[in-house]
Amino acid sequence: MMLTDLQMDDIVRLRKPHPCGNSDWVVVRLGADIGLKCLQCGRRILMPRRELARRLKTYVKRASEPPEEAK
């Protein structure tokens, strides 16, 4: 699965739960490493893009699409 369409504020579900018991994370940083924040305990982690692609189960909620620019 490619992560080219990943956006800030997307909520993703990972295959393995966090020790706090939650599997849902919000995207807080984009780059070579993806920053994720646990929605239950607030812990922040950095995960390499390739590892996130392997661990990603599904998108829970997508961030809103950017508005179309008038031409």
C-alpha contacts under 8 A as a table, 3 or more apart, distances in Angstrom:
res1	aa1	res2	aa2	distance
1	M	53	A	5.78
1	M	54	R	7.48
2	M	5	D	7.77
2	M	53	A	6.46
3	L	6	L	5.31
3	L	49	R	7.45
3	L	53	A	6.50
6	L	10	D	7.09
7	Q	10	D	5.76
7	Q	27	V	7.23
7	Q	30	L	7.55
7	Q	62	R	7.85
7	Q	63	A	6.61
8	M	26	V	7.98
8	M	27	V	5.31
8	M	28	V	5.83
8	M	29	R	6.68
8	M	30	L	7.05
8	M	63	A	6.89
9	D	26	V	5.66
9	D	27	V	5.07
9	D	28	V	6.28
9	D	62	R	7.53
9	D	63	A	5.53
10	D	26	V	5.69
10	D	27	V	5.51
10	D	59	Y	7.44
10	D	60	V	7.84
10	D	61	K	5.93
10	D	62	R	4.75
10	D	63	A	4.87
11	I	24	D	6.64
11	I	25	W	5.53
11	I	26	V	4.40
11	I	27	V	6.45
11	I	59	Y	6.13
11	I	60	V	5.36
11	I	61	K	5.05
11	I	62	R	6.38
11	I	63	A	7.79
12	V	24	D	5.66
12	V	25	W	5.37
12	V	26	V	6.32
12	V	27	V	7.67
12	V	56	L	7.13
12	V	57	K	7.62
12	V	58	T	6.00
12	V	59	Y	4.47
12	V	60	V	5.30
12	V	61	K	7.06
13	R	23	S	5.43
13	R	24	D	4.50
13	R	25	W	6.31
13	R	56	L	6.29
13	R	57	K	5.57
13	R	58	T	5.37
13	R	59	Y	6.12
13	R	60	V	6.34
14	L	17	P	6.85
14	L	23	S	5.58
14	L	24	D	6.63
14	L	25	W	7.74
14	L	55	R	5.56
14	L	56	L	4.65
14	L	57	K	5.06
14	L	58	T	7.15
15	R	23	S	7.24
15	R	55	R	5.62
15	R	56	L	6.17
15	R	57	K	5.30
16	K	23	S	6.67
16	K	55	R	7.55
17	P	20	C	7.76
17	P	21	G	5.65
17	P	22	N	5.43
17	P	23	S	4.42
18	H	21	G	5.40
18	H	22	N	5.47
18	H	23	S	6.02
18	H	38	C	7.93
19	P	22	N	7.49
20	C	40	Q	7.45
20	C	41	C	6.86
22	N	38	C	7.36
22	N	39	L	7.40
22	N	40	Q	6.22
23	S	38	C	7.87
24	D	38	C	6.46
24	D	39	L	6.11
24	D	60	V	7.73
25	W	36	L	5.88
25	W	37	K	5.38
25	W	38	C	4.67
25	W	39	L	5.52
26	V	36	L	5.55
26	V	37	K	5.29
26	V	38	C	6.65
26	V	39	L	6.74
27	V	30	L	7.57
27	V	34	I	7.15
27	V	35	G	5.89
27	V	36	L	4.75
27	V	37	K	6.60
28	V	34	I	7.65
28	V	35	G	5.18
28	V	36	L	5.56
28	V	37	K	6.66
29	R	33	D	7.79
29	R	34	I	5.48
29	R	35	G	4.35
29	R	36	L	7.02
30	L	33	D	6.60
30	L	34	I	4.98
30	L	35	G	6.49
31	G	34	I	6.00
32	A	48	P	6.41
32	A	49	R	6.09
33	D	46	L	5.97
33	D	47	M	5.36
33	D	48	P	4.34
33	D	49	R	5.49
34	I	46	L	5.58
34	I	47	M	5.25
34	I	48	P	6.08
34	I	49	R	5.96
34	I	52	L	7.71
35	G	44	R	6.97
35	G	45	I	5.78
35	G	46	L	4.55
35	G	47	M	6.45
36	L	44	R	5.63
36	L	45	I	5.38
36	L	46	L	6.31
36	L	47	M	7.60
37	K	42	G	5.75
37	K	43	R	5.60
37	K	44	R	4.37
37	K	45	I	6.48
38	C	41	C	5.85
38	C	42	G	4.83
38	C	43	R	5.31
38	C	44	R	6.45
39	L	42	G	5.78
47	M	51	E	6.57
47	M	52	L	6.25
48	P	51	E	5.35
48	P	52	L	6.31
49	R	52	L	5.18
49	R	53	A	6.26
50	R	53	A	5.13
50	R	54	R	6.48
51	E	54	R	5.08
51	E	55	R	6.23
52	L	55	R	5.03
52	L	56	L	5.72
53	A	56	L	5.44
59	Y	62	R	6.69
